[in-house]
């Protein structure tokens, strides 16, 4: 008896190659949302894998944490992506891992622990424009709610997928501009990287 392989919706989206590479880790959500054709992901994105020893599975050397992303079935580009980075320098790793799924029209938000708390930037990289924002003792979700003027109370009754839909829909309409700097300028402006084991946001 032949077994029919059922394709998962995520395979036909820009998240598919990341999933196939084993980069979508610790998902709180990795499933279709209520929006037709939309697949959502909340979890961690593996940026650099550790060298494998025999069959031992080792945690990645570098991750982008608290990731929120959506993708449309049949579309090659990610319309929305957000995540937490300990250091601004890892924007390069995020851009390289996301690769061809980035587009000029996408909305990409990176909350970095080592940029000035009073600053917000836009950083062009690999044909996409990243919003680079500070974060301190908060979460990507809460920071996005503030940035996008979403009421936490109104989202409380929604499930995880519903919350992600609301954030993604608001993010796709976001058109505020900040100072544009190059990646190299960002490297010169960023502060020291703090110990990731000390008061790390979860």
Buried (B, 14 or more C-beta within 10 A) or exposed (E): EEEEEEEBBBBBBBBBBBBEEEBBBEBBBBBBBEBEBBBBBBBBBBBEBEEEEEEEEEEBEBBBBBBBBBBBBEBEBBBBBBBBBBBBBBBBBBBEBBEEBBBEEBBBBBBBBBBEEEEBBBBEBBEBBBBBBBBEEEBBBEBBBEBBEBEEEEBEEEEBBBBBBBBBBBBBEBEEEEEEBEBEEBBEBBBEBEEEEEEEBE
